[in-house]
Amino acid sequence: MLEKELLTTIVELCNVQEDIPDDFPLDAPIVGPDSLLGLDSLDAVEIVVMVQDVYGIRIDTQDQARDILATLKSLADYIREKGGRS
């Protein structure tokens, strides 16, 4: 499942120290004050770069990134929509 793959990659990439439950909610915020991962805007930049490097998909604007990085589900849906992974 792409969402689980993304979660694992994000946790490693951003050095998340918290224990991540197996049933991590796919609609939980990834970045910001409500993030269960404790990620901030600098982490968001790293995630955007990772998406470009790993999936070959650009996220061009800050507003676009905010919407795409809202949740694991929205990020996975965007990658699928752009042909990065089914």
C-alpha positions as CSV (number, residue, x, y, z in Angstrom):
1,M,0.0,0.0,0.0
2,L,1.5,3.3,-1.1
3,E,0.3,5.1,2.0
4,K,2.2,2.8,4.3
5,E,5.3,3.1,2.1
6,L,5.1,6.8,2.3
7,L,4.7,6.8,6.0
8,T,7.8,4.6,6.4
9,T,9.8,6.8,4.1
10,I,8.7,10.0,5.8
11,V,9.4,8.7,9.3
12,E,13.0,7.7,8.2
13,L,13.6,10.9,6.1
14,C,12.4,13.3,8.9
15,N,13.9,11.3,11.8
16,V,10.6,10.9,13.6
17,Q,11.3,9.8,17.1
18,E,7.7,8.9,18.2
19,D,6.5,5.4,17.9
20,I,4.2,5.1,15.0
21,P,1.2,2.8,15.5
22,D,0.4,0.2,12.9
23,D,-3.0,1.7,12.5
24,F,-1.7,5.2,11.8
25,P,-4.7,7.2,10.5
26,L,-4.3,7.9,6.8
27,D,-6.3,11.1,7.1
28,A,-4.2,12.5,10.0
29,P,-2.3,15.7,9.2
30,I,1.3,15.1,8.1
31,V,2.7,18.5,8.7
32,G,1.8,21.4,11.1
33,P,0.7,21.8,14.7
34,D,-1.8,18.9,14.5
35,S,0.7,16.5,13.0
36,L,0.9,13.2,14.8
37,L,4.4,12.9,13.4
38,G,5.5,16.3,14.8
39,L,6.6,17.6,11.4
40,D,7.1,21.2,10.5
41,S,7.6,23.3,7.3
42,L,11.2,22.2,6.9
43,D,10.1,18.6,7.0
44,A,7.6,19.4,4.3
45,V,10.3,20.7,2.0
46,E,12.2,17.4,2.5
47,I,9.0,15.4,1.7
48,V,8.5,17.5,-1.5
49,V,12.1,16.8,-2.6
50,M,11.7,13.1,-1.8
51,V,8.5,12.9,-3.9
52,Q,10.3,14.4,-6.8
53,D,13.4,12.2,-6.4
54,V,11.6,8.9,-5.7
55,Y,8.4,9.3,-7.8
56,G,9.5,11.8,-10.4
57,I,6.6,14.1,-9.6
58,R,7.0,17.8,-9.0
59,I,4.9,19.8,-6.4
60,D,5.3,23.3,-7.8
61,T,3.7,25.8,-5.4
62,Q,3.5,26.3,-1.7
63,D,-0.3,26.3,-1.8
64,Q,-0.3,23.1,-3.9
65,A,2.1,21.5,-1.4
66,R,-0.1,22.4,1.5
67,D,-3.1,20.6,0.0
68,I,-1.1,17.6,-1.2
69,L,0.8,17.2,2.1
70,A,-2.4,17.5,4.2
71,T,-2.6,13.7,4.8
72,L,-0.9,10.5,3.8
73,K,-4.1,9.8,1.7
74,S,-3.9,13.1,-0.1
75,L,-0.2,12.6,-0.9
76,A,-0.7,9.0,-2.1
77,D,-3.7,10.1,-4.2
78,Y,-1.6,12.9,-5.8
79,I,1.2,10.5,-6.6
80,R,-1.3,8.0,-8.2
81,E,-3.0,10.8,-10.1
82,K,0.3,12.0,-11.6
83,G,1.3,8.4,-12.6
84,G,4.0,7.9,-9.9
85,R,2.6,4.7,-8.5
86,S,-0.7,2.8,-8.7
